[in-house]
Amino acid sequence: MTLRKLHLVAIAACLAAAAPASAQSVPKPASVEVVTVAGLGSATILTYKAQFVSADPATRRVVLEVPSGERWAVIAPPLVGDLSSFRVGQNLVIRKLPGVVTAIGKVGKGQPTEVLNEVVVNEGLPGLPEGFGLREVSIAAPVVSVDPAAGTVSFPGPDGYLRTLKAANATVLVDLQALQPGTTVKFTYVEGLAINAVQ
């Protein structure tokens, strides 16, 4: 069985529930792999298997169905390209890098969940398996929760779905521990995705 690379880059919440994240659980991945990424340290890659169900070109909302029958919405960014390249019933292998927070700062201008900046790295980073697309996002977002012991912070992403990400380094970890739930701050984080169609 061969895989055809679709050259897609999308948000880390590609398998976030179509309903609000706080009300739904994330689907169980088919496999989990921990890799070392230069400059980021350890990163967990989640692999899912899903079928393409539908797409709305106007909103770029794509619906996927996992083997259990559960369905999730994908808000595909422009870099995914023409959504008509997908076929109904097409089997996909999705590898997701949930990402890490690389900086925390003051918001300045910007409304909650507003993307302040986005940089796409098409070539990936050293240490990632081949075929990944990555993006660095800066967003003004409210703090939902902080776990200093785990070094994680939860906040809504640009798609409205909750992200729980680790601090990328000691500096970010110190900044993270000073956060208070309900406060809106500027998060900068890196996330990635690889999607392959099964022939």
PyMOL commands that place a pseudoatom at each C-alpha (Angstrom):
pseudoatom trace, name=CA, resn=MET, resi=1, chain=A, elem=C, hetatm=0, pos=[0.000, 0.000, 0.000]
pseudoatom trace, name=CA, resn=THR, resi=2, chain=A, elem=C, hetatm=0, pos=[1.495, 3.371, -0.985]
pseudoatom trace, name=CA, resn=LEU, resi=3, chain=A, elem=C, hetatm=0, pos=[0.862, 6.855, 0.265]
pseudoatom trace, name=CA, resn=ARG, resi=4, chain=A, elem=C, hetatm=0, pos=[0.563, 9.888, -2.013]
pseudoatom trace, name=CA, resn=LYS, resi=5, chain=A, elem=C, hetatm=0, pos=[1.689, 13.085, -0.391]
pseudoatom trace, name=CA, resn=LEU, resi=6, chain=A, elem=C, hetatm=0, pos=[-0.909, 15.803, -0.753]
pseudoatom trace, name=CA, resn=HIS, resi=7, chain=A, elem=C, hetatm=0, pos=[1.440, 18.679, 0.158]
pseudoatom trace, name=CA, resn=LEU, resi=8, chain=A, elem=C, hetatm=0, pos=[-0.912, 19.999, 2.825]
pseudoatom trace, name=CA, resn=VAL, resi=9, chain=A, elem=C, hetatm=0, pos=[-0.208, 22.217, 5.785]
pseudoatom trace, name=CA, resn=ALA, resi=10, chain=A, elem=C, hetatm=0, pos=[-2.979, 22.798, 8.314]
pseudoatom trace, name=CA, resn=ILE, resi=11, chain=A, elem=C, hetatm=0, pos=[-3.688, 23.715, 11.885]
pseudoatom trace, name=CA, resn=ALA, resi=12, chain=A, elem=C, hetatm=0, pos=[-2.882, 21.402, 14.785]
pseudoatom trace, name=CA, resn=ALA, resi=13, chain=A, elem=C, hetatm=0, pos=[-6.503, 21.196, 15.705]
pseudoatom trace, name=CA, resn=CYS, resi=14, chain=A, elem=C, hetatm=0, pos=[-7.291, 19.358, 12.509]
pseudoatom trace, name=CA, resn=LEU, resi=15, chain=A, elem=C, hetatm=0, pos=[-9.019, 16.641, 14.500]
pseudoatom trace, name=CA, resn=ALA, resi=16, chain=A, elem=C, hetatm=0, pos=[-10.612, 18.890, 17.091]
pseudoatom trace, name=CA, resn=ALA, resi=17, chain=A, elem=C, hetatm=0, pos=[-14.265, 18.178, 17.675]
pseudoatom trace, name=CA, resn=ALA, resi=18, chain=A, elem=C, hetatm=0, pos=[-16.849, 20.008, 15.598]
pseudoatom trace, name=CA, resn=ALA, resi=19, chain=A, elem=C, hetatm=0, pos=[-18.514, 21.043, 18.868]
pseudoatom trace, name=CA, resn=PRO, resi=20, chain=A, elem=C, hetatm=0, pos=[-16.552, 23.165, 21.367]
pseudoatom trace, name=CA, resn=ALA, resi=21, chain=A, elem=C, hetatm=0, pos=[-13.403, 21.430, 22.542]
pseudoatom trace, name=CA, resn=SER, resi=22, chain=A, elem=C, hetatm=0, pos=[-14.398, 21.588, 26.199]
pseudoatom trace, name=CA, resn=ALA, resi=23, chain=A, elem=C, hetatm=0, pos=[-17.472, 19.456, 25.452]
pseudoatom trace, name=CA, resn=GLN, resi=24, chain=A, elem=C, hetatm=0, pos=[-15.884, 16.793, 23.288]
pseudoatom trace, name=CA, resn=SER, resi=25, chain=A, elem=C, hetatm=0, pos=[-12.894, 14.500, 23.595]
pseudoatom trace, name=CA, resn=VAL, resi=26, chain=A, elem=C, hetatm=0, pos=[-10.162, 14.283, 21.000]
pseudoatom trace, name=CA, resn=PRO, resi=27, chain=A, elem=C, hetatm=0, pos=[-10.222, 11.015, 19.017]
pseudoatom trace, name=CA, resn=LYS, resi=28, chain=A, elem=C, hetatm=0, pos=[-7.762, 8.359, 20.080]
pseudoatom trace, name=CA, resn=PRO, resi=29, chain=A, elem=C, hetatm=0, pos=[-4.741, 8.262, 17.747]
pseudoatom trace, name=CA, resn=ALA, resi=30, chain=A, elem=C, hetatm=0, pos=[-3.798, 5.071, 15.927]
pseudoatom trace, name=CA, resn=SER, resi=31, chain=A, elem=C, hetatm=0, pos=[-0.210, 5.558, 17.101]
pseudoatom trace, name=CA, resn=VAL, resi=32, chain=A, elem=C, hetatm=0, pos=[1.961, 7.953, 19.105]
pseudoatom trace, name=CA, resn=GLU, resi=33, chain=A, elem=C, hetatm=0, pos=[5.611, 8.730, 18.373]
pseudoatom trace, name=CA, resn=VAL, resi=34, chain=A, elem=C, hetatm=0, pos=[8.042, 10.951, 20.303]
pseudoatom trace, name=CA, resn=VAL, resi=35, chain=A, elem=C, hetatm=0, pos=[10.756, 12.638, 18.239]
pseudoatom trace, name=CA, resn=THR, resi=36, chain=A, elem=C, hetatm=0, pos=[13.470, 15.190, 19.001]
pseudoatom trace, name=CA, resn=VAL, resi=37, chain=A, elem=C, hetatm=0, pos=[13.167, 18.408, 17.045]
pseudoatom trace, name=CA, resn=ALA, resi=38, chain=A, elem=C, hetatm=0, pos=[16.137, 20.785, 16.846]
pseudoatom trace, name=CA, resn=GLY, resi=39, chain=A, elem=C, hetatm=0, pos=[15.392, 23.913, 18.841]
pseudoatom trace, name=CA, resn=LEU, resi=40, chain=A, elem=C, hetatm=0, pos=[12.155, 22.501, 20.279]
pseudoatom trace, name=CA, resn=GLY, resi=41, chain=A, elem=C, hetatm=0, pos=[13.243, 19.387, 22.163]
pseudoatom trace, name=CA, resn=SER, resi=42, chain=A, elem=C, hetatm=0, pos=[10.903, 16.397, 22.477]
pseudoatom trace, name=CA, resn=ALA, resi=43, chain=A, elem=C, hetatm=0, pos=[7.720, 16.509, 20.408]
pseudoatom trace, name=CA, resn=THR, resi=44, chain=A, elem=C, hetatm=0, pos=[4.850, 14.043, 20.268]
pseudoatom trace, name=CA, resn=ILE, resi=45, chain=A, elem=C, hetatm=0, pos=[3.449, 13.067, 16.868]
pseudoatom trace, name=CA, resn=LEU, resi=46, chain=A, elem=C, hetatm=0, pos=[-0.078, 11.656, 16.822]
pseudoatom trace, name=CA, resn=THR, resi=47, chain=A, elem=C, hetatm=0, pos=[-1.152, 9.530, 13.846]
pseudoatom trace, name=CA, resn=TYR, resi=48, chain=A, elem=C, hetatm=0, pos=[-4.827, 9.211, 12.907]
pseudoatom trace, name=CA, resn=LYS, resi=49, chain=A, elem=C, hetatm=0, pos=[-6.687, 7.362, 10.180]
pseudoatom trace, name=CA, resn=ALA, resi=50, chain=A, elem=C, hetatm=0, pos=[-9.772, 9.051, 8.758]
pseudoatom trace, name=CA, resn=GLN, resi=51, chain=A, elem=C, hetatm=0, pos=[-12.031, 9.329, 5.729]
pseudoatom trace, name=CA, resn=PHE, resi=52, chain=A, elem=C, hetatm=0, pos=[-12.841, 12.541, 3.903]
pseudoatom trace, name=CA, resn=VAL, resi=53, chain=A, elem=C, hetatm=0, pos=[-16.586, 13.282, 4.256]
pseudoatom trace, name=CA, resn=SER, resi=54, chain=A, elem=C, hetatm=0, pos=[-17.207, 16.775, 2.906]
pseudoatom trace, name=CA, resn=ALA, resi=55, chain=A, elem=C, hetatm=0, pos=[-15.837, 20.281, 2.441]
pseudoatom trace, name=CA, resn=ASP, resi=56, chain=A, elem=C, hetatm=0, pos=[-17.368, 23.750, 2.281]
pseudoatom trace, name=CA, resn=PRO, resi=57, chain=A, elem=C, hetatm=0, pos=[-15.163, 25.897, -0.001]
pseudoatom trace, name=CA, resn=ALA, resi=58, chain=A, elem=C, hetatm=0, pos=[-16.704, 29.134, 1.334]
pseudoatom trace, name=CA, resn=THR, resi=59, chain=A, elem=C, hetatm=0, pos=[-15.781, 28.499, 4.978]
pseudoatom trace, name=CA, resn=ARG, resi=60, chain=A, elem=C, hetatm=0, pos=[-12.996, 25.952, 4.244]
pseudoatom trace, name=CA, resn=ARG, resi=61, chain=A, elem=C, hetatm=0, pos=[-14.609, 23.644, 6.812]
pseudoatom trace, name=CA, resn=VAL, resi=62, chain=A, elem=C, hetatm=0, pos=[-13.680, 20.026, 6.102]
pseudoatom trace, name=CA, resn=VAL, resi=63, chain=A, elem=C, hetatm=0, pos=[-15.371, 17.098, 7.855]
pseudoatom trace, name=CA, resn=LEU, resi=64, chain=A, elem=C, hetatm=0, pos=[-13.435, 13.900, 8.584]
pseudoatom trace, name=CA, resn=GLU, resi=65, chain=A, elem=C, hetatm=0, pos=[-14.659, 10.579, 9.964]
pseudoatom trace, name=CA, resn=VAL, resi=66, chain=A, elem=C, hetatm=0, pos=[-12.472, 8.252, 12.033]
pseudoatom trace, name=CA, resn=PRO, resi=67, chain=A, elem=C, hetatm=0, pos=[-12.928, 4.428, 12.076]
pseudoatom trace, name=CA, resn=SER, resi=68, chain=A, elem=C, hetatm=0, pos=[-15.141, 4.631, 15.201]
pseudoatom trace, name=CA, resn=GLY, resi=69, chain=A, elem=C, hetatm=0, pos=[-17.656, 6.652, 13.184]
pseudoatom trace, name=CA, resn=GLU, resi=70, chain=A, elem=C, hetatm=0, pos=[-17.014, 9.931, 15.004]
pseudoatom trace, name=CA, resn=ARG, resi=71, chain=A, elem=C, hetatm=0, pos=[-16.750, 13.054, 12.858]
pseudoatom trace, name=CA, resn=TRP, resi=72, chain=A, elem=C, hetatm=0, pos=[-14.565, 16.117, 13.311]
pseudoatom trace, name=CA, resn=ALA, resi=73, chain=A, elem=C, hetatm=0, pos=[-14.286, 19.475, 11.603]
pseudoatom trace, name=CA, resn=VAL, resi=74, chain=A, elem=C, hetatm=0, pos=[-11.128, 20.758, 9.977]
pseudoatom trace, name=CA, resn=ILE, resi=75, chain=A, elem=C, hetatm=0, pos=[-10.772, 24.474, 9.276]
pseudoatom trace, name=CA, resn=ALA, resi=76, chain=A, elem=C, hetatm=0, pos=[-8.291, 24.302, 6.417]
pseudoatom trace, name=CA, resn=PRO, resi=77, chain=A, elem=C, hetatm=0, pos=[-6.008, 27.334, 6.047]
pseudoatom trace, name=CA, resn=PRO, resi=78, chain=A, elem=C, hetatm=0, pos=[-5.311, 28.728, 2.541]
pseudoatom trace, name=CA, resn=LEU, resi=79, chain=A, elem=C, hetatm=0, pos=[-2.056, 26.770, 2.245]
pseudoatom trace, name=CA, resn=VAL, resi=80, chain=A, elem=C, hetatm=0, pos=[-4.013, 23.537, 2.026]
pseudoatom trace, name=CA, resn=GLY, resi=81, chain=A, elem=C, hetatm=0, pos=[-4.956, 24.689, -1.450]
pseudoatom trace, name=CA, resn=ASP, resi=82, chain=A, elem=C, hetatm=0, pos=[-7.925, 23.600, -3.522]
pseudoatom trace, name=CA, resn=LEU, resi=83, chain=A, elem=C, hetatm=0, pos=[-10.281, 21.506, -1.400]
pseudoatom trace, name=CA, resn=SER, resi=84, chain=A, elem=C, hetatm=0, pos=[-11.700, 19.901, -4.545]
pseudoatom trace, name=CA, resn=SER, resi=85, chain=A, elem=C, hetatm=0, pos=[-8.594, 17.683, -4.624]
pseudoatom trace, name=CA, resn=PHE, resi=86, chain=A, elem=C, hetatm=0, pos=[-10.245, 15.595, -1.895]
pseudoatom trace, name=CA, resn=ARG, resi=87, chain=A, elem=C, hetatm=0, pos=[-12.707, 12.829, -2.810]
pseudoatom trace, name=CA, resn=VAL, resi=88, chain=A, elem=C, hetatm=0, pos=[-15.643, 11.692, -0.675]
pseudoatom trace, name=CA, resn=GLY, resi=89, chain=A, elem=C, hetatm=0, pos=[-14.672, 8.450, 1.040]
pseudoatom trace, name=CA, resn=GLN, resi=90, chain=A, elem=C, hetatm=0, pos=[-10.950, 9.022, 0.439]
pseudoatom trace, name=CA, resn=ASN, resi=91, chain=A, elem=C, hetatm=0, pos=[-8.830, 7.370, 3.138]
pseudoatom trace, name=CA, resn=LEU, resi=92, chain=A, elem=C, hetatm=0, pos=[-6.300, 9.627, 4.809]
pseudoatom trace, name=CA, resn=VAL, resi=93, chain=A, elem=C, hetatm=0, pos=[-3.385, 9.115, 7.173]
pseudoatom trace, name=CA, resn=ILE, resi=94, chain=A, elem=C, hetatm=0, pos=[-2.965, 12.241, 9.300]
pseudoatom trace, name=CA, resn=ARG, resi=95, chain=A, elem=C, hetatm=0, pos=[0.107, 12.882, 11.407]
pseudoatom trace, name=CA, resn=LYS, resi=96, chain=A, elem=C, hetatm=0, pos=[-0.318, 15.750, 13.864]
pseudoatom trace, name=CA, resn=LEU, resi=97, chain=A, elem=C, hetatm=0, pos=[2.305, 17.630, 15.838]
pseudoatom trace, name=CA, resn=PRO, resi=98, chain=A, elem=C, hetatm=0, pos=[0.305, 19.372, 18.605]
pseudoatom trace, name=CA, resn=GLY, resi=99, chain=A, elem=C, hetatm=0, pos=[3.108, 21.887, 19.024]
pseudoatom trace, name=CA, resn=VAL, resi=100, chain=A, elem=C, hetatm=0, pos=[4.825, 23.884, 21.738]
pseudoatom trace, name=CA, resn=VAL, resi=101, chain=A, elem=C, hetatm=0, pos=[4.630, 27.450, 23.023]
pseudoatom trace, name=CA, resn=THR, resi=102, chain=A, elem=C, hetatm=0, pos=[7.782, 29.332, 22.035]
pseudoatom trace, name=CA, resn=ALA, resi=103, chain=A, elem=C, hetatm=0, pos=[6.954, 32.749, 23.559]
pseudoatom trace, name=CA, resn=ILE, resi=104, chain=A, elem=C, hetatm=0, pos=[4.442, 34.475, 25.846]
pseudoatom trace, name=CA, resn=GLY, resi=105, chain=A, elem=C, hetatm=0, pos=[4.054, 38.256, 25.877]
pseudoatom trace, name=CA, resn=LYS, resi=106, chain=A, elem=C, hetatm=0, pos=[1.754, 41.220, 26.236]
pseudoatom trace, name=CA, resn=VAL, resi=107, chain=A, elem=C, hetatm=0, pos=[-1.057, 41.504, 23.717]
pseudoatom trace, name=CA, resn=GLY, resi=108, chain=A, elem=C, hetatm=0, pos=[-0.829, 45.165, 22.788]
pseudoatom trace, name=CA, resn=LYS, resi=109, chain=A, elem=C, hetatm=0, pos=[-3.346, 45.384, 19.963]
pseudoatom trace, name=CA, resn=GLY, resi=110, chain=A, elem=C, hetatm=0, pos=[-5.567, 42.454, 19.072]
pseudoatom trace, name=CA, resn=GLN, resi=111, chain=A, elem=C, hetatm=0, pos=[-8.852, 40.865, 20.035]
pseudoatom trace, name=CA, resn=PRO, resi=112, chain=A, elem=C, hetatm=0, pos=[-9.099, 37.431, 21.738]
pseudoatom trace, name=CA, resn=THR, resi=113, chain=A, elem=C, hetatm=0, pos=[-8.352, 34.549, 19.319]
pseudoatom trace, name=CA, resn=GLU, resi=114, chain=A, elem=C, hetatm=0, pos=[-7.112, 37.020, 16.714]
pseudoatom trace, name=CA, resn=VAL, resi=115, chain=A, elem=C, hetatm=0, pos=[-4.074, 35.782, 14.773]
pseudoatom trace, name=CA, resn=LEU, resi=116, chain=A, elem=C, hetatm=0, pos=[-1.425, 38.496, 15.018]
pseudoatom trace, name=CA, resn=ASN, resi=117, chain=A, elem=C, hetatm=0, pos=[1.168, 36.815, 12.809]
pseudoatom trace, name=CA, resn=GLU, resi=118, chain=A, elem=C, hetatm=0, pos=[1.684, 33.518, 10.986]
pseudoatom trace, name=CA, resn=VAL, resi=119, chain=A, elem=C, hetatm=0, pos=[4.793, 32.120, 9.320]
pseudoatom trace, name=CA, resn=VAL, resi=120, chain=A, elem=C, hetatm=0, pos=[4.720, 28.832, 7.434]
pseudoatom trace, name=CA, resn=VAL, resi=121, chain=A, elem=C, hetatm=0, pos=[7.795, 26.603, 7.224]
pseudoatom trace, name=CA, resn=ASN, resi=122, chain=A, elem=C, hetatm=0, pos=[7.178, 24.306, 4.254]
pseudoatom trace, name=CA, resn=GLU, resi=123, chain=A, elem=C, hetatm=0, pos=[10.455, 22.430, 4.604]
pseudoatom trace, name=CA, resn=GLY, resi=124, chain=A, elem=C, hetatm=0, pos=[9.809, 21.329, 8.172]
pseudoatom trace, name=CA, resn=LEU, resi=125, chain=A, elem=C, hetatm=0, pos=[12.421, 21.305, 10.932]
pseudoatom trace, name=CA, resn=PRO, resi=126, chain=A, elem=C, hetatm=0, pos=[15.399, 18.996, 11.511]
pseudoatom trace, name=CA, resn=GLY, resi=127, chain=A, elem=C, hetatm=0, pos=[14.287, 15.915, 13.424]
pseudoatom trace, name=CA, resn=LEU, resi=128, chain=A, elem=C, hetatm=0, pos=[10.741, 15.749, 12.053]
pseudoatom trace, name=CA, resn=PRO, resi=129, chain=A, elem=C, hetatm=0, pos=[9.766, 12.853, 9.793]
pseudoatom trace, name=CA, resn=GLU, resi=130, chain=A, elem=C, hetatm=0, pos=[9.551, 13.719, 6.106]
pseudoatom trace, name=CA, resn=GLY, resi=131, chain=A, elem=C, hetatm=0, pos=[6.383, 15.305, 4.748]
pseudoatom trace, name=CA, resn=PHE, resi=132, chain=A, elem=C, hetatm=0, pos=[5.504, 17.622, 7.630]
pseudoatom trace, name=CA, resn=GLY, resi=133, chain=A, elem=C, hetatm=0, pos=[4.439, 21.207, 7.153]
pseudoatom trace, name=CA, resn=LEU, resi=134, chain=A, elem=C, hetatm=0, pos=[4.854, 23.557, 10.093]
pseudoatom trace, name=CA, resn=ARG, resi=135, chain=A, elem=C, hetatm=0, pos=[3.610, 26.989, 10.991]
pseudoatom trace, name=CA, resn=GLU, resi=136, chain=A, elem=C, hetatm=0, pos=[4.443, 29.457, 13.727]
pseudoatom trace, name=CA, resn=VAL, resi=137, chain=A, elem=C, hetatm=0, pos=[1.413, 31.374, 14.966]
pseudoatom trace, name=CA, resn=SER, resi=138, chain=A, elem=C, hetatm=0, pos=[1.166, 34.417, 17.228]
pseudoatom trace, name=CA, resn=ILE, resi=139, chain=A, elem=C, hetatm=0, pos=[-2.307, 34.875, 18.687]
pseudoatom trace, name=CA, resn=ALA, resi=140, chain=A, elem=C, hetatm=0, pos=[-4.040, 37.020, 21.281]
pseudoatom trace, name=CA, resn=ALA, resi=141, chain=A, elem=C, hetatm=0, pos=[-5.866, 34.480, 23.451]
pseudoatom trace, name=CA, resn=PRO, resi=142, chain=A, elem=C, hetatm=0, pos=[-7.292, 34.148, 26.962]
pseudoatom trace, name=CA, resn=VAL, resi=143, chain=A, elem=C, hetatm=0, pos=[-5.627, 31.732, 29.365]
pseudoatom trace, name=CA, resn=VAL, resi=144, chain=A, elem=C, hetatm=0, pos=[-8.019, 28.874, 30.153]
pseudoatom trace, name=CA, resn=SER, resi=145, chain=A, elem=C, hetatm=0, pos=[-5.787, 26.951, 32.551]
pseudoatom trace, name=CA, resn=VAL, resi=146, chain=A, elem=C, hetatm=0, pos=[-2.152, 26.509, 33.566]
pseudoatom trace, name=CA, resn=ASP, resi=147, chain=A, elem=C, hetatm=0, pos=[-0.407, 23.401, 34.880]
pseudoatom trace, name=CA, resn=PRO, resi=148, chain=A, elem=C, hetatm=0, pos=[2.990, 24.543, 36.221]
pseudoatom trace, name=CA, resn=ALA, resi=149, chain=A, elem=C, hetatm=0, pos=[4.018, 20.991, 37.171]
pseudoatom trace, name=CA, resn=ALA, resi=150, chain=A, elem=C, hetatm=0, pos=[3.426, 19.694, 33.643]
pseudoatom trace, name=CA, resn=GLY, resi=151, chain=A, elem=C, hetatm=0, pos=[4.674, 22.917, 32.070]
pseudoatom trace, name=CA, resn=THR, resi=152, chain=A, elem=C, hetatm=0, pos=[1.505, 23.316, 29.993]
pseudoatom trace, name=CA, resn=VAL, resi=153, chain=A, elem=C, hetatm=0, pos=[-0.988, 26.064, 29.238]
pseudoatom trace, name=CA, resn=SER, resi=154, chain=A, elem=C, hetatm=0, pos=[-4.438, 25.805, 27.658]
pseudoatom trace, name=CA, resn=PHE, resi=155, chain=A, elem=C, hetatm=0, pos=[-5.943, 28.478, 25.398]
pseudoatom trace, name=CA, resn=PRO, resi=156, chain=A, elem=C, hetatm=0, pos=[-8.319, 28.656, 22.413]
pseudoatom trace, name=CA, resn=GLY, resi=157, chain=A, elem=C, hetatm=0, pos=[-6.698, 28.685, 18.992]
pseudoatom trace, name=CA, resn=PRO, resi=158, chain=A, elem=C, hetatm=0, pos=[-7.802, 30.666, 15.933]
pseudoatom trace, name=CA, resn=ASP, resi=159, chain=A, elem=C, hetatm=0, pos=[-10.313, 27.937, 15.115]
pseudoatom trace, name=CA, resn=GLY, resi=160, chain=A, elem=C, hetatm=0, pos=[-11.933, 28.255, 18.554]
pseudoatom trace, name=CA, resn=TYR, resi=161, chain=A, elem=C, hetatm=0, pos=[-10.754, 24.831, 19.720]
pseudoatom trace, name=CA, resn=LEU, resi=162, chain=A, elem=C, hetatm=0, pos=[-8.789, 24.417, 22.916]
pseudoatom trace, name=CA, resn=ARG, resi=163, chain=A, elem=C, hetatm=0, pos=[-5.057, 23.782, 22.752]
pseudoatom trace, name=CA, resn=THR, resi=164, chain=A, elem=C, hetatm=0, pos=[-3.009, 22.442, 25.665]
pseudoatom trace, name=CA, resn=LEU, resi=165, chain=A, elem=C, hetatm=0, pos=[0.648, 22.973, 24.798]
pseudoatom trace, name=CA, resn=LYS, resi=166, chain=A, elem=C, hetatm=0, pos=[3.957, 22.622, 26.609]
pseudoatom trace, name=CA, resn=ALA, resi=167, chain=A, elem=C, hetatm=0, pos=[6.510, 25.356, 27.112]
pseudoatom trace, name=CA, resn=ALA, resi=168, chain=A, elem=C, hetatm=0, pos=[9.322, 25.026, 24.561]
pseudoatom trace, name=CA, resn=ASN, resi=169, chain=A, elem=C, hetatm=0, pos=[12.085, 26.124, 26.937]
pseudoatom trace, name=CA, resn=ALA, resi=170, chain=A, elem=C, hetatm=0, pos=[12.931, 27.331, 30.441]
pseudoatom trace, name=CA, resn=THR, resi=171, chain=A, elem=C, hetatm=0, pos=[12.207, 30.988, 29.643]
pseudoatom trace, name=CA, resn=VAL, resi=172, chain=A, elem=C, hetatm=0, pos=[8.686, 30.210, 28.435]
pseudoatom trace, name=CA, resn=LEU, resi=173, chain=A, elem=C, hetatm=0, pos=[8.143, 27.932, 31.446]
pseudoatom trace, name=CA, resn=VAL, resi=174, chain=A, elem=C, hetatm=0, pos=[8.868, 30.830, 33.824]
pseudoatom trace, name=CA, resn=ASP, resi=175, chain=A, elem=C, hetatm=0, pos=[6.475, 33.101, 31.892]
pseudoatom trace, name=CA, resn=LEU, resi=176, chain=A, elem=C, hetatm=0, pos=[3.843, 30.365, 31.862]
pseudoatom trace, name=CA, resn=GLN, resi=177, chain=A, elem=C, hetatm=0, pos=[3.905, 29.992, 35.649]
pseudoatom trace, name=CA, resn=ALA, resi=178, chain=A, elem=C, hetatm=0, pos=[3.014, 33.675, 36.044]
pseudoatom trace, name=CA, resn=LEU, resi=179, chain=A, elem=C, hetatm=0, pos=[-0.151, 33.390, 33.947]
pseudoatom trace, name=CA, resn=GLN, resi=180, chain=A, elem=C, hetatm=0, pos=[-3.616, 33.703, 35.465]
pseudoatom trace, name=CA, resn=PRO, resi=181, chain=A, elem=C, hetatm=0, pos=[-6.754, 32.076, 33.952]
pseudoatom trace, name=CA, resn=GLY, resi=182, chain=A, elem=C, hetatm=0, pos=[-8.937, 34.644, 32.210]
pseudoatom trace, name=CA, resn=THR, resi=183, chain=A, elem=C, hetatm=0, pos=[-6.039, 36.928, 31.278]
pseudoatom trace, name=CA, resn=THR, resi=184, chain=A, elem=C, hetatm=0, pos=[-5.537, 37.557, 27.560]
pseudoatom trace, name=CA, resn=VAL, resi=185, chain=A, elem=C, hetatm=0, pos=[-1.919, 37.338, 26.439]
pseudoatom trace, name=CA, resn=LYS, resi=186, chain=A, elem=C, hetatm=0, pos=[0.064, 36.894, 23.245]
pseudoatom trace, name=CA, resn=PHE, resi=187, chain=A, elem=C, hetatm=0, pos=[1.010, 33.259, 22.636]
pseudoatom trace, name=CA, resn=THR, resi=188, chain=A, elem=C, hetatm=0, pos=[3.483, 32.257, 19.958]
pseudoatom trace, name=CA, resn=TYR, resi=189, chain=A, elem=C, hetatm=0, pos=[3.482, 28.562, 19.175]
pseudoatom trace, name=CA, resn=VAL, resi=190, chain=A, elem=C, hetatm=0, pos=[4.620, 26.086, 16.550]
pseudoatom trace, name=CA, resn=GLU, resi=191, chain=A, elem=C, hetatm=0, pos=[2.435, 23.263, 15.225]
pseudoatom trace, name=CA, resn=GLY, resi=192, chain=A, elem=C, hetatm=0, pos=[2.463, 20.965, 12.239]
pseudoatom trace, name=CA, resn=LEU, resi=193, chain=A, elem=C, hetatm=0, pos=[0.632, 18.396, 10.150]
pseudoatom trace, name=CA, resn=ALA, resi=194, chain=A, elem=C, hetatm=0, pos=[1.216, 15.854, 7.423]
pseudoatom trace, name=CA, resn=ILE, resi=195, chain=A, elem=C, hetatm=0, pos=[-1.669, 14.397, 5.418]
pseudoatom trace, name=CA, resn=ASN, resi=196, chain=A, elem=C, hetatm=0, pos=[-1.303, 11.502, 3.003]
pseudoatom trace, name=CA, resn=ALA, resi=197, chain=A, elem=C, hetatm=0, pos=[-3.970, 9.853, 0.874]
pseudoatom trace, name=CA, resn=VAL, resi=198, chain=A, elem=C, hetatm=0, pos=[-3.990, 6.058, 0.868]
pseudoatom trace, name=CA, resn=GLN, resi=199, chain=A, elem=C, hetatm=0, pos=[-4.036, 4.687, -2.666]
for i in range(1, 199): cmd.bond("trace and resi %d" % i, "trace and resi %d" % (i + 1))
show_as sticks, trace
zoom trace
